[in-house]
Amino acid sequence: SHLLQQEDSQILMKIIINITMPMALISGFRTFSFDTSLLFALLIGFGFNLLLLAAGWLLSARRDGDTRALYVLNVPSYNIGNFALPFVQGFLPASATLCLCMFDAGNNPMGAGITYSAAASLTGGDGHLSLRDILRKLFHSPPFLAYFIMLVLYLPGIRLPDAFFDMCALFGQGNTFLAMFTLGLIFEWHLPKEDVGNVIRILGLRYALCLCAAAAIFFLCPFDLPIRQ
């Protein structure tokens, strides 16, 4: 018999969304300091997500609500903590890590709720995006609430005790393992032929726009090499 079944992934996802991911976000604020020289990274993180969201929205026009939600959910947002950060910490200097964290400060609100809220507003099939519904879903998202509350505390200079961060880090350090483990548990390659076109269009749009943005930042931005990398 198998130790875990695919349906067990729902329990793991609830643990990730409600416990380990919020705790990981909170523990990241232990050494948070807002550097205005890195404001561009925050703006790029948020602004380019909006561009990707709009691209997914436009590319899926005239399709049914569920298909539009698929595009809106998968074209934008980046998983920085689980995938990008370990590589940057291992291969690039600390200045690049700080820049990536600032980029993630702009990216996190999208991945923590905005893209999901936009997609959820489309699943009824009417194709209308309700700001009220987005805000309601957003502020019911534990990761977004954790991120929002910490920003509200830290921007005016309020600092929480180290003991609090130690407790959050204890739970948050399991987030990467659980996220990757759950991804492997739920992955099944059963792609109907009628969905192949959507997958190709989503990946093609996302990678084309991201490659153009990466080239523009690397060759046009007047910043040090580690920051551009």
C-alpha positions, -999 to +999 in steps of 0.1 A: +000+000+000+011+036-006+020+058+023+002+088+008-024+091-019-030+120-043-061+131-023-038+136+007-023+166-011-053+186-001-043+183+036-007+192+028-018+222+007-039+235+037-009+232+059+012+251+034-013+279+028-024+284+064+008+276+084+042+272+067+040+298+039+027+326+062+054+317+088+081+317+061+070+351+049+070+365+084+104+351+093+118+368+062+111+401+078+137+395+106+163+414+086+140+435+065+151+470+057+136+493+031+163+506+007+149+533-016+177+525-041+161+491-046+126+505-051+128+497-088+130+460-080+098+462-060+080+481-088+092+457-114+080+427-093+045+442-090+043+460-124+054+431-145+030+408-128+002+431-137+015+431-173+015+393-173-020+392-158-033+416-185-016+395-212-033+363-199-066+381-197-064+394-232-051+362-248-080+342-233-107+367-245-138+351-259-131+318-241-153+303-213-147+314-177-129+283-166-104+286-194-099+323-188-092+315-151-065+290-163-047+317-182-050+344-155-038+320-129-008+306-148+006+334-169+016+358-140+034+354-106+068+339-096+077+313-070+107+331-056+111+315-022+109+278-033+128+280-066+148+312-073+161+322-038+183+291-031+201+295-064+207+333-060+220+327-024+243+300-037+258+317-068+255+355-064+266+380-038+244+393-010+235+425-029+217+403-055+198+384-027+186+417-013+175+429-047+156+396-053+139+400-019+127+435-029+115+420-062+096+394-042+081+422-021+063+433-053+056+398-065+043+384-033+009+402-032+002+387-067+011+352-058-004+354-023-039+362-036-044+387-064-040+363-093-060+336-075-087+362-067-088+373-104-090+337-116-117+328-090-138+357-102-139+342-137-148+306-128-185+314-129-182+319-166-195+355-168-160+369-176-164+399-153-137+409-128-151+423-096-128+444-075-149+438-044-146+400-049-108+403-054-103+423-022-126+400-002-107+369-014-073+387-010-079+395+027-090+360+034-057+347+021-034+338+051-001+344+032-013+378+019-025+388+054+008+379+069+027+399+043+004+429+045+005+430+083+043+428+085+046+456+059+022+478+079+043+472+110+078+475+095+074+506+072+069+529+102+098+512+120+080+488+144+102+458+151+090+425+166+111+405+191+135+378+179+117+351+199+087+357+177+108+353+145+125+322+160+090+306+164+080+315+129+112+302+114+107+269+131+075+263+111+085+283+080+116+263+073+095+233+063+077+253+036+101+245+008+101+208+015+063+206+018+057+227-013+080+205-035+067+173-019+031+183-026+040+193-061+054+158-067+024+142-050-003+159-071+016+158-105+000+135-130+006+136-168-029+132-181-032+160-205-062+158-229-053+166-265-078+195-265-058+212-237-024+209-253-030+242-273-038+261-241-007+248-224+015+258-253+000+293-255+003+299-218+040+288-216+048+306-249+033+338-237+049+337-203+084+328-215+084+352-244+074+382-222+098+371-194+127+367-218+121+402-233+119+417-198+151+399-186+170+412-217+157+447-212+167+448-175+201+432-182+212+454-211+193+487-204+192+492-166+221+512-152+228+490-122+257+468-110+261+434-127+248+413-097+217+434-095+210+430-133+217+393-130 
